[in-house]
Amino acid sequence: MPGLPNGPSTYTARDFFLKHADRILFGTDLVPTIEMYRLHFRFLETADEYSSIPPSIAARSLEHLRPAPPDDVLRKIYRENALRLFALRR
């Protein structure tokens, strides 16, 4: 995320996600595989600070979200914001 310093910034990133939860959509430019989704969901949904992070930029950037945002924020990022933005039915 732009503007975040290199190094430990977990609470800064988490605060950003909490503050702007209504304006963030989940997306990726990686090939959609089960393993790709497992990787993203693990880093978005857990507070596991000691997991091994694969050597990809996406995985390293997701590390900054720990501790994990609460479920209501994740629901917005994963689904509700896209439904609202694209005027889709729930």
PDB file as gemmi writes it, atoms N, CA and C in Angstrom:
CRYST1    1.000    1.000    1.000  90.00  90.00  90.00 P 1                      
ATOM      1  N   MET A   1       0.844  -1.172   0.000  1.00  0.00           N  
ATOM      2  CA  MET A   1       0.000   0.000   0.000  1.00  0.00           C  
ATOM      3  C   MET A   1       0.889   1.235   0.000  1.00  0.00           C  
ATOM      4  N   PRO A   2       0.562   2.195  -0.839  1.00  0.00           N  
ATOM      5  CA  PRO A   2       1.379   3.397  -0.896  1.00  0.00           C  
ATOM      6  C   PRO A   2       1.374   4.142   0.440  1.00  0.00           C  
ATOM      7  N   GLY A   3       2.468   4.739   0.758  1.00  0.00           N  
ATOM      8  CA  GLY A   3       2.563   5.560   1.952  1.00  0.00           C  
ATOM      9  C   GLY A   3       2.934   4.816   3.213  1.00  0.00           C  
ATOM     10  N   LEU A   4       2.979   3.487   3.154  1.00  0.00           N  
ATOM     11  CA  LEU A   4       3.366   2.730   4.333  1.00  0.00           C  
ATOM     12  C   LEU A   4       4.877   2.572   4.347  1.00  0.00           C  
ATOM     13  N   PRO A   5       5.484   2.760   5.489  1.00  0.00           N  
ATOM     14  CA  PRO A   5       6.934   2.602   5.561  1.00  0.00           C  
ATOM     15  C   PRO A   5       7.336   1.144   5.428  1.00  0.00           C  
ATOM     16  N   ASN A   6       8.567   0.914   4.995  1.00  0.00           N  
ATOM     17  CA  ASN A   6       9.088  -0.443   4.988  1.00  0.00           C  
ATOM     18  C   ASN A   6       9.334  -0.871   6.421  1.00  0.00           C  
ATOM     19  N   GLY A   7       9.137  -2.149   6.706  1.00  0.00           N  
ATOM     20  CA  GLY A   7       9.370  -2.636   8.060  1.00  0.00           C  
ATOM     21  C   GLY A   7       8.072  -2.831   8.792  1.00  0.00           C  
ATOM     22  N   PRO A   8       8.138  -2.937  10.124  1.00  0.00           N  
ATOM     23  CA  PRO A   8       6.939  -3.231  10.904  1.00  0.00           C  
ATOM     24  C   PRO A   8       5.921  -2.098  10.830  1.00  0.00           C  
ATOM     25  N   SER A   9       4.816  -2.352  10.202  1.00  0.00           N  
ATOM     26  CA  SER A   9       3.758  -1.346  10.095  1.00  0.00           C  
ATOM     27  C   SER A   9       2.393  -2.004  10.229  1.00  0.00           C  
ATOM     28  N   THR A  10       2.337  -3.072  10.985  1.00  0.00           N  
ATOM     29  CA  THR A  10       1.108  -3.854  11.051  1.00  0.00           C  
ATOM     30  C   THR A  10      -0.085  -3.047  11.531  1.00  0.00           C  
ATOM     31  N   TYR A  11       0.080  -2.249  12.540  1.00  0.00           N  
ATOM     32  CA  TYR A  11      -1.061  -1.495  13.048  1.00  0.00           C  
ATOM     33  C   TYR A  11      -1.430  -0.351  12.120  1.00  0.00           C  
ATOM     34  N   THR A  12      -0.460   0.233  11.430  1.00  0.00           N  
ATOM     35  CA  THR A  12      -0.748   1.285  10.459  1.00  0.00           C  
ATOM     36  C   THR A  12      -1.615   0.736   9.338  1.00  0.00           C  
ATOM     37  N   ALA A  13      -1.251  -0.411   8.793  1.00  0.00           N  
ATOM     38  CA  ALA A  13      -2.028  -1.026   7.717  1.00  0.00           C  
ATOM     39  C   ALA A  13      -3.405  -1.448   8.219  1.00  0.00           C  
ATOM     40  N   ARG A  14      -3.447  -2.046   9.380  1.00  0.00           N  
ATOM     41  CA  ARG A  14      -4.733  -2.478   9.934  1.00  0.00           C  
ATOM     42  C   ARG A  14      -5.646  -1.281  10.166  1.00  0.00           C  
ATOM     43  N   ASP A  15      -5.109  -0.192  10.709  1.00  0.00           N  
ATOM     44  CA  ASP A  15      -5.899   1.028  10.916  1.00  0.00           C  
ATOM     45  C   ASP A  15      -6.436   1.576   9.597  1.00  0.00           C  
ATOM     46  N   PHE A  16      -5.606   1.510   8.539  1.00  0.00           N  
ATOM     47  CA  PHE A  16      -6.035   1.949   7.213  1.00  0.00           C  
ATOM     48  C   PHE A  16      -7.222   1.118   6.744  1.00  0.00           C  
ATOM     49  N   PHE A  17      -7.142  -0.200   6.898  1.00  0.00           N  
ATOM     50  CA  PHE A  17      -8.234  -1.064   6.484  1.00  0.00           C  
ATOM     51  C   PHE A  17      -9.493  -0.798   7.305  1.00  0.00           C  
ATOM     52  N   LEU A  18      -9.347  -0.560   8.596  1.00  0.00           N  
ATOM     53  CA  LEU A  18     -10.510  -0.272   9.436  1.00  0.00           C  
ATOM     54  C   LEU A  18     -11.141   1.060   9.055  1.00  0.00           C  
ATOM     55  N   LYS A  19     -10.323   2.065   8.814  1.00  0.00           N  
ATOM     56  CA  LYS A  19     -10.818   3.410   8.486  1.00  0.00           C  
ATOM     57  C   LYS A  19     -11.500   3.450   7.123  1.00  0.00           C  
ATOM     58  N   HIS A  20     -10.973   2.709   6.166  1.00  0.00           N  
ATOM     59  CA  HIS A  20     -11.473   2.782   4.792  1.00  0.00           C  
ATOM     60  C   HIS A  20     -12.156   1.487   4.336  1.00  0.00           C  
ATOM     61  N   ALA A  21     -12.727   0.755   5.253  1.00  0.00           N  
ATOM     62  CA  ALA A  21     -13.322  -0.546   4.945  1.00  0.00           C  
ATOM     63  C   ALA A  21     -14.392  -0.467   3.859  1.00  0.00           C  
ATOM     64  N   ASP A  22     -15.085   0.652   3.759  1.00  0.00           N  
ATOM     65  CA  ASP A  22     -16.141   0.805   2.758  1.00  0.00           C  
ATOM     66  C   ASP A  22     -15.595   1.148   1.374  1.00  0.00           C  
ATOM     67  N   ARG A  23     -14.270   1.319   1.261  1.00  0.00           N  
ATOM     68  CA  ARG A  23     -13.685   1.763  -0.010  1.00  0.00           C  
ATOM     69  C   ARG A  23     -12.644   0.799  -0.575  1.00  0.00           C  
ATOM     70  N   ILE A  24     -12.523  -0.387   0.012  1.00  0.00           N  
ATOM     71  CA  ILE A  24     -11.502  -1.345  -0.409  1.00  0.00           C  
ATOM     72  C   ILE A  24     -12.185  -2.585  -0.992  1.00  0.00           C  
ATOM     73  N   LEU A  25     -11.661  -3.066  -2.122  1.00  0.00           N  
ATOM     74  CA  LEU A  25     -12.140  -4.306  -2.734  1.00  0.00           C  
ATOM     75  C   LEU A  25     -11.013  -5.316  -2.751  1.00  0.00           C  
ATOM     76  N   PHE A  26     -11.344  -6.573  -2.538  1.00  0.00           N  
ATOM     77  CA  PHE A  26     -10.355  -7.628  -2.685  1.00  0.00           C  
ATOM     78  C   PHE A  26     -10.145  -7.885  -4.163  1.00  0.00           C  
ATOM     79  N   GLY A  27      -8.898  -8.001  -4.557  1.00  0.00           N  
ATOM     80  CA  GLY A  27      -8.572  -8.341  -5.934  1.00  0.00           C  
ATOM     81  C   GLY A  27      -7.141  -8.816  -6.008  1.00  0.00           C  
ATOM     82  N   THR A  28      -6.816  -9.489  -7.074  1.00  0.00           N  
ATOM     83  CA  THR A  28      -5.462  -9.985  -7.270  1.00  0.00           C  
ATOM     84  C   THR A  28      -5.194 -10.101  -8.757  1.00  0.00           C  
ATOM     85  N   ASP A  29      -3.929 -10.028  -9.122  1.00  0.00           N  
ATOM     86  CA  ASP A  29      -3.561 -10.258 -10.515  1.00  0.00           C  
ATOM     87  C   ASP A  29      -2.859 -11.607 -10.669  1.00  0.00           C  
ATOM     88  N   LEU A  30      -2.918 -12.411  -9.625  1.00  0.00           N  
ATOM     89  CA  LEU A  30      -2.338 -13.748  -9.676  1.00  0.00           C  
ATOM     90  C   LEU A  30      -3.316 -14.715 -10.349  1.00  0.00           C  
ATOM     91  N   VAL A  31      -2.792 -15.797 -10.866  1.00  0.00           N  
ATOM     92  CA  VAL A  31      -3.638 -16.832 -11.455  1.00  0.00           C  
ATOM     93  C   VAL A  31      -4.529 -17.401 -10.352  1.00  0.00           C  
ATOM     94  N   PRO A  32      -5.854 -17.432 -10.582  1.00  0.00           N  
ATOM     95  CA  PRO A  32      -6.760 -17.904  -9.527  1.00  0.00           C  
ATOM     96  C   PRO A  32      -6.683 -19.419  -9.340  1.00  0.00           C  
ATOM     97  N   THR A  33      -5.962 -19.804  -8.317  1.00  0.00           N  
ATOM     98  CA  THR A  33      -5.857 -21.212  -7.938  1.00  0.00           C  
ATOM     99  C   THR A  33      -6.276 -21.340  -6.487  1.00  0.00           C  
ATOM    100  N   ILE A  34      -6.549 -22.545  -6.070  1.00  0.00           N  
ATOM    101  CA  ILE A  34      -6.908 -22.791  -4.673  1.00  0.00           C  
ATOM    102  C   ILE A  34      -5.793 -22.285  -3.760  1.00  0.00           C  
ATOM    103  N   GLU A  35      -4.557 -22.580  -4.109  1.00  0.00           N  
ATOM    104  CA  GLU A  35      -3.420 -22.179  -3.274  1.00  0.00           C  
ATOM    105  C   GLU A  35      -3.285 -20.657  -3.183  1.00  0.00           C  
ATOM    106  N   MET A  36      -3.552 -19.951  -4.276  1.00  0.00           N  
ATOM    107  CA  MET A  36      -3.500 -18.486  -4.259  1.00  0.00           C  
ATOM    108  C   MET A  36      -4.526 -17.935  -3.271  1.00  0.00           C  
ATOM    109  N   TYR A  37      -5.750 -18.466  -3.324  1.00  0.00           N  
ATOM    110  CA  TYR A  37      -6.776 -17.999  -2.395  1.00  0.00           C  
ATOM    111  C   TYR A  37      -6.427 -18.371  -0.957  1.00  0.00           C  
ATOM    112  N   ARG A  38      -5.906 -19.556  -0.731  1.00  0.00           N  
ATOM    113  CA  ARG A  38      -5.490 -19.944   0.624  1.00  0.00           C  
ATOM    114  C   ARG A  38      -4.457 -18.982   1.171  1.00  0.00           C  
ATOM    115  N   LEU A  39      -3.491 -18.630   0.334  1.00  0.00           N  
ATOM    116  CA  LEU A  39      -2.445 -17.695   0.747  1.00  0.00           C  
ATOM    117  C   LEU A  39      -3.038 -16.348   1.140  1.00  0.00           C  
ATOM    118  N   HIS A  40      -3.866 -15.769   0.271  1.00  0.00           N  
ATOM    119  CA  HIS A  40      -4.467 -14.466   0.566  1.00  0.00           C  
ATOM    120  C   HIS A  40      -5.347 -14.526   1.806  1.00  0.00           C  
ATOM    121  N   PHE A  41      -6.219 -15.530   1.882  1.00  0.00           N  
ATOM    122  CA  PHE A  41      -7.125 -15.621   3.020  1.00  0.00           C  
ATOM    123  C   PHE A  41      -6.359 -15.830   4.322  1.00  0.00           C  
ATOM    124  N   ARG A  42      -5.307 -16.625   4.276  1.00  0.00           N  
ATOM    125  CA  ARG A  42      -4.521 -16.852   5.502  1.00  0.00           C  
ATOM    126  C   ARG A  42      -3.941 -15.539   6.030  1.00  0.00           C  
ATOM    127  N   PHE A  43      -3.400 -14.742   5.144  1.00  0.00           N  
ATOM    128  CA  PHE A  43      -2.776 -13.507   5.599  1.00  0.00           C  
ATOM    129  C   PHE A  43      -3.788 -12.420   5.916  1.00  0.00           C  
ATOM    130  N   LEU A  44      -4.950 -12.448   5.280  1.00  0.00           N  
ATOM    131  CA  LEU A  44      -5.974 -11.465   5.600  1.00  0.00           C  
ATOM    132  C   LEU A  44      -6.766 -11.836   6.844  1.00  0.00           C  
ATOM    133  N   GLU A  45      -6.913 -13.117   7.102  1.00  0.00           N  
ATOM    134  CA  GLU A  45      -7.844 -13.551   8.136  1.00  0.00           C  
ATOM    135  C   GLU A  45      -7.210 -14.118   9.387  1.00  0.00           C  
ATOM    136  N   THR A  46      -5.913 -14.182   9.476  1.00  0.00           N  
ATOM    137  CA  THR A  46      -5.303 -14.704  10.689  1.00  0.00           C  
ATOM    138  C   THR A  46      -4.309 -13.705  11.256  1.00  0.00           C  
ATOM    139  N   ALA A  47      -3.974 -13.914  12.488  1.00  0.00           N  
ATOM    140  CA  ALA A  47      -2.963 -13.082  13.142  1.00  0.00           C  
ATOM    141  C   ALA A  47      -1.678 -13.886  13.315  1.00  0.00           C  
ATOM    142  N   ASP A  48      -1.472 -14.848  12.449  1.00  0.00           N  
ATOM    143  CA  ASP A  48      -0.322 -15.736  12.514  1.00  0.00           C  
ATOM    144  C   ASP A  48       0.946 -14.981  12.107  1.00  0.00           C  
ATOM    145  N   GLU A  49       1.680 -14.494  13.075  1.00  0.00           N  
ATOM    146  CA  GLU A  49       2.882 -13.705  12.815  1.00  0.00           C  
ATOM    147  C   GLU A  49       4.078 -14.566  12.440  1.00  0.00           C  
ATOM    148  N   TYR A  50       3.996 -15.848  12.686  1.00  0.00           N  
ATOM    149  CA  TYR A  50       5.170 -16.695  12.534  1.00  0.00           C  
ATOM    150  C   TYR A  50       5.082 -17.643  11.344  1.00  0.00           C  
ATOM    151  N   SER A  51       4.090 -17.437  10.490  1.00  0.00           N  
ATOM    152  CA  SER A  51       3.990 -18.297   9.316  1.00  0.00           C  
ATOM    153  C   SER A  51       5.069 -17.920   8.314  1.00  0.00           C  
ATOM    154  N   SER A  52       5.466 -18.887   7.523  1.00  0.00           N  
ATOM    155  CA  SER A  52       6.462 -18.588   6.500  1.00  0.00           C  
ATOM    156  C   SER A  52       5.775 -17.887   5.343  1.00  0.00           C  
ATOM    157  N   ILE A  53       6.380 -16.839   4.851  1.00  0.00           N  
ATOM    158  CA  ILE A  53       5.806 -16.043   3.784  1.00  0.00           C  
ATOM    159  C   ILE A  53       6.519 -16.381   2.490  1.00  0.00           C  
ATOM    160  N   PRO A  54       5.797 -16.844   1.471  1.00  0.00           N  
ATOM    161  CA  PRO A  54       6.431 -17.133   0.197  1.00  0.00           C  
ATOM    162  C   PRO A  54       7.103 -15.885  -0.365  1.00  0.00           C  
ATOM    163  N   PRO A  55       8.123 -16.055  -1.171  1.00  0.00           N  
ATOM    164  CA  PRO A  55       8.885 -14.905  -1.662  1.00  0.00           C  
ATOM    165  C   PRO A  55       8.198 -14.163  -2.794  1.00  0.00           C  
ATOM    166  N   SER A  56       6.958 -13.753  -2.572  1.00  0.00           N  
ATOM    167  CA  SER A  56       6.273 -12.949  -3.580  1.00  0.00           C  
ATOM    168  C   SER A  56       5.921 -11.604  -2.975  1.00  0.00           C  
ATOM    169  N   ILE A  57       5.864 -10.609  -3.802  1.00  0.00           N  
ATOM    170  CA  ILE A  57       5.544  -9.262  -3.328  1.00  0.00           C  
ATOM    171  C   ILE A  57       4.157  -9.240  -2.702  1.00  0.00           C  
ATOM    172  N   ALA A  58       3.191  -9.927  -3.315  1.00  0.00           N  
ATOM    173  CA  ALA A  58       1.828  -9.937  -2.782  1.00  0.00           C  
ATOM    174  C   ALA A  58       1.801 -10.488  -1.372  1.00  0.00           C  
ATOM    175  N   ALA A  59       2.472 -11.586  -1.147  1.00  0.00           N  
ATOM    176  CA  ALA A  59       2.472 -12.205   0.178  1.00  0.00           C  
ATOM    177  C   ALA A  59       3.171 -11.317   1.195  1.00  0.00           C  
ATOM    178  N   ARG A  60       4.287 -10.701   0.811  1.00  0.00           N  
ATOM    179  CA  ARG A  60       4.999  -9.832   1.759  1.00  0.00           C  
ATOM    180  C   ARG A  60       4.160  -8.622   2.108  1.00  0.00           C  
ATOM    181  N   SER A  61       3.417  -8.054   1.159  1.00  0.00           N  
ATOM    182  CA  SER A  61       2.612  -6.884   1.466  1.00  0.00           C  
ATOM    183  C   SER A  61       1.438  -7.240   2.366  1.00  0.00           C  
ATOM    184  N   LEU A  62       0.882  -8.443   2.224  1.00  0.00           N  
ATOM    185  CA  LEU A  62      -0.231  -8.848   3.075  1.00  0.00           C  
ATOM    186  C   LEU A  62       0.193  -9.027   4.520  1.00  0.00           C  
ATOM    187  N   GLU A  63       1.470  -9.274   4.753  1.00  0.00           N  
ATOM    188  CA  GLU A  63       1.974  -9.441   6.110  1.00  0.00           C  
ATOM    189  C   GLU A  63       1.693  -8.203   6.958  1.00  0.00           C  
ATOM    190  N   HIS A  64       1.591  -7.034   6.316  1.00  0.00           N  
ATOM    191  CA  HIS A  64       1.395  -5.788   7.050  1.00  0.00           C  
ATOM    192  C   HIS A  64       0.000  -5.652   7.650  1.00  0.00           C  
ATOM    193  N   LEU A  65      -0.920  -6.552   7.339  1.00  0.00           N  
ATOM    194  CA  LEU A  65      -2.289  -6.428   7.849  1.00  0.00           C  
ATOM    195  C   LEU A  65      -2.486  -7.075   9.203  1.00  0.00           C  
ATOM    196  N   ARG A  66      -1.478  -7.693   9.743  1.00  0.00           N  
ATOM    197  CA  ARG A  66      -1.638  -8.376  11.020  1.00  0.00           C  
ATOM    198  C   ARG A  66      -1.617  -7.382  12.155  1.00  0.00           C  
ATOM    199  N   PRO A  67      -2.402  -7.507  13.168  1.00  0.00           N  
ATOM    200  CA  PRO A  67      -3.407  -8.551  13.354  1.00  0.00           C  
ATOM    201  C   PRO A  67      -4.559  -8.398  12.365  1.00  0.00           C  
ATOM    202  N   ALA A  68      -5.229  -9.483  12.076  1.00  0.00           N  
ATOM    203  CA  ALA A  68      -6.259  -9.533  11.044  1.00  0.00           C  
ATOM    204  C   ALA A  68      -7.389  -8.546  11.324  1.00  0.00           C  
ATOM    205  N   PRO A  69      -7.927  -7.928  10.267  1.00  0.00           N  
ATOM    206  CA  PRO A  69      -9.108  -7.079  10.450  1.00  0.00           C  
ATOM    207  C   PRO A  69     -10.292  -7.923  10.931  1.00  0.00           C  
ATOM    208  N   PRO A  70     -11.255  -7.305  11.601  1.00  0.00           N  
ATOM    209  CA  PRO A  70     -12.424  -8.056  12.087  1.00  0.00           C  
ATOM    210  C   PRO A  70     -13.280  -8.579  10.925  1.00  0.00           C  
ATOM    211  N   ASP A  71     -14.124  -9.544  11.226  1.00  0.00           N  
ATOM    212  CA  ASP A  71     -14.943 -10.198  10.197  1.00  0.00           C  
ATOM    213  C   ASP A  71     -15.816  -9.225   9.411  1.00  0.00           C  
ATOM    214  N   ASP A  72     -16.396  -8.217  10.061  1.00  0.00           N  
ATOM    215  CA  ASP A  72     -17.268  -7.290   9.329  1.00  0.00           C  
ATOM    216  C   ASP A  72     -16.476  -6.504   8.284  1.00  0.00           C  
ATOM    217  N   VAL A  73     -15.234  -6.172   8.575  1.00  0.00           N  
ATOM    218  CA  VAL A  73     -14.377  -5.475   7.606  1.00  0.00           C  
ATOM    219  C   VAL A  73     -14.017  -6.418   6.458  1.00  0.00           C  
ATOM    220  N   LEU A  74     -13.670  -7.646   6.779  1.00  0.00           N  
ATOM    221  CA  LEU A  74     -13.338  -8.615   5.736  1.00  0.00           C  
ATOM    222  C   LEU A  74     -14.535  -8.873   4.820  1.00  0.00           C  
ATOM    223  N   ARG A  75     -15.735  -8.947   5.389  1.00  0.00           N  
ATOM    224  CA  ARG A  75     -16.942  -9.159   4.586  1.00  0.00           C  
ATOM    225  C   ARG A  75     -17.116  -8.033   3.567  1.00  0.00           C  
ATOM    226  N   LYS A  76     -16.862  -6.803   4.001  1.00  0.00           N  
ATOM    227  CA  LYS A  76     -16.964  -5.669   3.075  1.00  0.00           C  
ATOM    228  C   LYS A  76     -15.918  -5.765   1.973  1.00  0.00           C  
ATOM    229  N   ILE A  77     -14.691  -6.072   2.331  1.00  0.00           N  
ATOM    230  CA  ILE A  77     -13.591  -6.130   1.369  1.00  0.00           C  
ATOM    231  C   ILE A  77     -13.790  -7.270   0.374  1.00  0.00           C  
ATOM    232  N   TYR A  78     -14.215  -8.415   0.851  1.00  0.00           N  
ATOM    233  CA  TYR A  78     -14.396  -9.587  -0.004  1.00  0.00           C  
ATOM    234  C   TYR A  78     -15.633  -9.495  -0.888  1.00  0.00           C  
ATOM    235  N   ARG A  79     -16.730  -8.925  -0.366  1.00  0.00           N  
ATOM    236  CA  ARG A  79     -17.999  -9.081  -1.069  1.00  0.00           C  
ATOM    237  C   ARG A  79     -18.875  -7.837  -1.124  1.00  0.00           C  
ATOM    238  N   GLU A  80     -19.189  -7.267   0.040  1.00  0.00           N  
ATOM    239  CA  GLU A  80     -20.224  -6.242   0.101  1.00  0.00           C  
ATOM    240  C   GLU A  80     -19.884  -4.979  -0.692  1.00  0.00           C  
ATOM    241  N   ASN A  81     -18.638  -4.549  -0.669  1.00  0.00           N  
ATOM    242  CA  ASN A  81     -18.264  -3.351  -1.424  1.00  0.00           C  
ATOM    243  C   ASN A  81     -18.431  -3.568  -2.922  1.00  0.00           C  
ATOM    244  N   ALA A  82     -18.080  -4.752  -3.416  1.00  0.00           N  
ATOM    245  CA  ALA A  82     -18.242  -5.049  -4.847  1.00  0.00           C  
ATOM    246  C   ALA A  82     -19.728  -5.098  -5.215  1.00  0.00           C  
ATOM    247  N   LEU A  83     -20.536  -5.714  -4.361  1.00  0.00           N  
ATOM    248  CA  LEU A  83     -21.977  -5.749  -4.628  1.00  0.00           C  
ATOM    249  C   LEU A  83     -22.535  -4.337  -4.736  1.00  0.00           C  
ATOM    250  N   ARG A  84     -22.131  -3.475  -3.833  1.00  0.00           N  
ATOM    251  CA  ARG A  84     -22.607  -2.081  -3.838  1.00  0.00           C  
ATOM    252  C   ARG A  84     -22.076  -1.329  -5.054  1.00  0.00           C  
ATOM    253  N   LEU A  85     -20.791  -1.453  -5.348  1.00  0.00           N  
ATOM    254  CA  LEU A  85     -20.165  -0.730  -6.448  1.00  0.00           C  
ATOM    255  C   LEU A  85     -20.774  -1.113  -7.798  1.00  0.00           C  
ATOM    256  N   PHE A  86     -20.993  -2.393  -7.990  1.00  0.00           N  
ATOM    257  CA  PHE A  86     -21.519  -2.861  -9.265  1.00  0.00           C  
ATOM    258  C   PHE A  86     -23.032  -3.043  -9.256  1.00  0.00           C  
ATOM    259  N   ALA A  87     -23.682  -2.550  -8.220  1.00  0.00           N  
ATOM    260  CA  ALA A  87     -25.133  -2.619  -8.067  1.00  0.00           C  
ATOM    261  C   ALA A  87     -25.679  -4.023  -8.307  1.00  0.00           C  
ATOM    262  N   LEU A  88     -25.035  -4.980  -7.680  1.00  0.00           N  
ATOM    263  CA  LEU A  88     -25.462  -6.377  -7.786  1.00  0.00           C  
ATOM    264  C   LEU A  88     -26.393  -6.729  -6.638  1.00  0.00           C  
ATOM    265  N   ARG A  89     -27.265  -7.682  -6.871  1.00  0.00           N  
ATOM    266  CA  ARG A  89     -28.148  -8.140  -5.795  1.00  0.00           C  
ATOM    267  C   ARG A  89     -27.415  -9.019  -4.830  1.00  0.00           C  
ATOM    268  N   ARG A  90     -27.824  -9.013  -3.581  1.00  0.00           N  
ATOM    269  CA  ARG A  90     -27.217  -9.855  -2.555  1.00  0.00           C  
ATOM    270  C   ARG A  90     -27.835 -11.205  -2.534  1.00  0.00           C  
TER     271      ARG A  90                                                      
END                                                                             
